[in-house]
Amino acid sequence: MQIEGSVALVTGANGGIGQYYVEALQAAGVARIYAGVRNLKSIADITVPDRVIFIPLDITNEESVATAAKNYGDVNLLINNAGIGLLKGFISAPDLSSARAEMEVNYFGTLTICRAFAPVLKANGGGAMINMLSILGKVNLPMNASYSASKAAALLLTQGLRAELAAQGTLVVGVMPATVDTGMSKDFPPPKVAPEVVVQDALQAVIDEVEDVYPGEQAKEIAAYLLKDPKALEKMMAKMLPVVS
């Protein structure tokens, strides 16, 4: 699939990695970008080219997602970027609200929009999905434990989507960086991969038809460690415990 001339929809487009996707897609020559945001007021002062169209989209709201799929039926590149991470452990968290919120957005929200847009992609020749995952979907970081679990669910979702959508010719790309240099990771130590690198690697994967991408050296090292000695890596990560207030 070629990025140039495609019609893309980016969820969570007004912050974090999302804004870099919008910029990179413009540079790559897409025909149109639907930039999904939960609240259009949040982008009231942003000026963008005509081919960038901000749309109201809450992936945790089935009606909002269904409306988007109905109104934007020319999409052939779906970028599932919306996500949250709340830095909570399993036992140390005061309640289950953070874990539920992370699962609602990172797993159920992604599943909801994939279900809605799978027929749209099929009608437009198959196209591609990019799912923003995390290397923490493969090994738990206790200080961000429930986020890791939600990304593990999203990783298995991505694998299942590949199986179900292969017949319609839809490429499903899973992007698994480690620490990305955005506001969400401001409390994390370096090294951090630049969001521009994450986005460029993801878009190149669509062009090259690569299913799994590990942007940045940190993610590549962790992925290699998982193959070499997963238990040792688990023990190493176990030292990074959540902060108990």
C-alpha positions in Angstrom: 0.0 0.0 0.0 1.2 3.5 -0.8 0.7 6.3 1.8 0.6 9.0 -1.0 -2.9 9.6 -2.2 -4.5 7.6 0.6 -7.3 8.7 2.9 -6.4 8.4 6.6 -8.2 8.6 9.9 -6.1 9.2 13.0 -7.6 8.7 16.4 -6.3 10.8 19.3 -5.0 13.3 16.7 -4.6 16.4 18.9 -2.0 15.3 21.3 0.9 13.0 22.0 1.9 11.0 18.9 -1.3 11.8 17.1 -0.2 15.3 16.0 3.0 13.8 14.6 0.9 11.4 12.5 -1.1 14.2 11.1 2.1 16.1 10.2 3.8 13.1 8.7 0.8 12.1 6.6 0.6 15.6 5.1 4.3 15.4 4.2 3.7 11.9 2.7 1.1 13.4 0.3 -2.2 11.8 1.6 -5.3 13.0 -0.1 -7.2 13.6 3.1 -6.8 13.2 6.8 -9.6 12.8 9.2 -8.2 13.9 12.6 -10.3 12.4 15.4 -10.6 14.3 18.7 -12.9 13.8 21.6 -13.6 17.5 21.9 -13.5 19.9 18.9 -13.1 22.9 21.3 -9.6 21.6 22.1 -8.5 22.4 18.5 -10.4 25.7 18.1 -7.3 27.7 17.7 -5.4 25.3 15.4 -5.1 26.2 11.7 -4.6 23.3 9.3 -4.7 22.8 5.5 -8.0 22.0 3.8 -7.1 18.3 3.5 -6.9 17.9 7.3 -10.4 17.7 8.7 -10.9 17.5 12.5 -13.8 15.3 13.4 -15.5 14.5 16.7 -14.6 11.0 17.7 -14.7 9.2 21.1 -13.6 5.6 20.6 -15.2 4.6 23.8 -18.6 5.7 22.5 -20.1 3.3 20.1 -22.5 5.9 18.6 -19.6 8.3 18.0 -17.6 5.6 16.2 -20.6 4.4 14.2 -21.3 8.0 13.0 -17.7 8.3 11.9 -17.8 5.1 9.9 -21.0 6.2 8.2 -19.7 9.7 7.4 -16.2 9.0 6.4 -16.5 6.0 4.1 -13.5 6.8 1.9 -10.9 5.9 4.6 -8.4 3.3 3.5 -5.8 3.9 6.3 -7.0 3.6 9.9 -4.5 4.7 12.5 -5.5 3.7 16.0 -3.5 6.1 18.1 -5.8 7.1 20.9 -4.7 5.6 24.3 -4.2 6.4 27.9 -1.6 5.3 30.6 -2.3 6.1 34.2 0.8 4.8 36.0 -0.9 2.5 38.4 0.0 -0.9 39.8 -2.4 -3.8 40.3 -2.4 -4.0 44.1 -1.2 -0.6 45.0 -3.8 1.2 43.0 -6.6 2.6 45.3 -9.3 0.9 43.2 -10.0 -0.5 39.8 -11.0 2.8 38.1 -7.6 3.3 36.4 -7.4 -0.3 35.1 -11.0 -0.1 33.8 -10.3 3.2 32.0 -7.1 1.9 30.4 -8.9 -1.2 29.2 -11.9 0.8 28.0 -9.7 3.0 25.8 -6.7 0.9 24.9 -8.6 -2.4 24.2 -12.4 -1.9 23.9 -12.1 1.4 22.2 -9.6 0.1 19.7 -11.8 -3.0 19.1 -14.9 -0.8 18.6 -13.3 1.4 15.9 -11.7 -1.6 14.2 -15.1 -3.4 14.0 -16.8 -0.2 12.6 -14.1 0.5 10.0 -13.3 -3.0 8.8 -16.2 -2.9 6.3 -15.1 0.5 5.2 -11.5 -0.7 4.5 -12.9 -3.7 2.7 -15.1 -1.5 0.4 -12.0 0.6 -0.4 -9.8 -2.3 -1.4 -8.5 -3.6 1.9 -6.2 -0.8 3.0 -4.4 -0.9 6.3 -4.7 -0.5 10.1 -2.0 0.8 12.3 -2.4 -0.1 16.0 -0.3 1.9 18.4 0.7 -0.7 21.0 3.7 -0.8 23.4 6.6 -3.2 24.1 5.0 -3.3 27.6 2.3 -5.5 26.0 5.0 -8.2 26.0 6.5 -7.7 29.4 4.9 -6.0 32.4 6.3 -2.8 34.0 4.9 -2.9 37.5 4.9 0.9 37.9 2.5 1.0 34.9 1.1 -2.4 35.4 -2.6 -2.1 34.4 -1.5 -0.1 31.3 0.8 -3.0 30.3 -2.1 -5.4 30.7 -4.3 -3.2 28.5 -1.6 -3.1 25.8 -1.2 -6.9 26.0 -4.9 -7.2 25.3 -4.5 -4.8 22.4 -1.6 -6.8 21.1 -3.6 -10.0 21.0 -6.5 -8.0 19.4 -4.0 -7.0 16.7 -3.0 -10.6 16.0 -6.7 -11.7 15.8 -7.6 -8.8 13.5 -4.9 -10.0 11.1 -6.4 -13.4 10.9 -10.0 -12.2 10.4 -9.1 -9.4 7.9 -6.5 -11.2 5.8 -9.2 -12.4 3.4 -10.2 -8.8 2.6 -6.6 -7.8 2.0 -6.3 -5.5 5.1 -2.8 -5.1 6.4 -2.7 -4.8 10.3 0.5 -3.2 11.7 1.3 -3.4 15.4 3.7 -0.6 16.5 5.5 -1.4 19.8 7.8 1.4 21.0 9.2 1.5 24.5 9.4 5.0 26.1 8.3 7.7 23.6 9.2 11.3 24.3 5.7 12.8 24.8 3.9 14.3 27.8 2.6 10.9 28.8 6.2 9.8 29.6 7.5 13.0 31.2 8.1 11.1 34.5 10.1 8.4 32.8 13.9 8.4 32.6 15.7 8.3 29.2 16.3 6.8 26.8 13.2 7.9 24.9 12.4 7.5 21.2 11.3 10.6 19.4 7.6 10.5 18.3 8.7 11.5 14.8 10.7 8.2 14.6 7.8 6.2 15.8 5.5 7.6 13.2 8.0 7.3 10.3 8.7 3.7 11.2 4.9 2.9 11.4 4.2 4.5 8.0 7.1 2.8 6.4 5.8 -0.5 7.7 2.6 0.1 5.8 4.6 0.7 2.6 6.8 -2.4 3.2 4.0 -4.6 4.5 5.7 -5.2 7.8 3.3 -6.4 10.5 5.4 -5.8 13.7 7.5 -2.7 14.3 9.8 -1.8 17.2 10.7 1.8 16.9 13.8 3.0 18.7 16.8 1.1 20.2 15.2 0.6 23.6 12.2 -1.3 22.0 14.5 -3.4 19.8 16.7 -4.3 22.7 13.8 -5.4 24.9 12.3 -7.4 22.0 15.7 -9.2 21.6 15.9 -9.8 25.3 12.4 -11.4 25.2 13.7 -13.9 22.7 16.9 -14.6 24.6 15.8 -14.7 28.2 12.2 -13.6 29.0 12.4 -14.6 32.6 15.5 -12.5 33.3 13.8 -9.5 31.7 10.7 -10.1 33.8 12.8 -10.0 36.9 14.6 -6.9 35.8 11.4 -5.1 35.1 10.0 -6.3 38.5 12.4 -3.9 40.3 10.5 -0.9 38.9 7.6 -0.9 41.4 4.8 1.6 41.5 5.0 4.6 43.8 2.6 4.2 46.7 1.2 7.5 48.0 
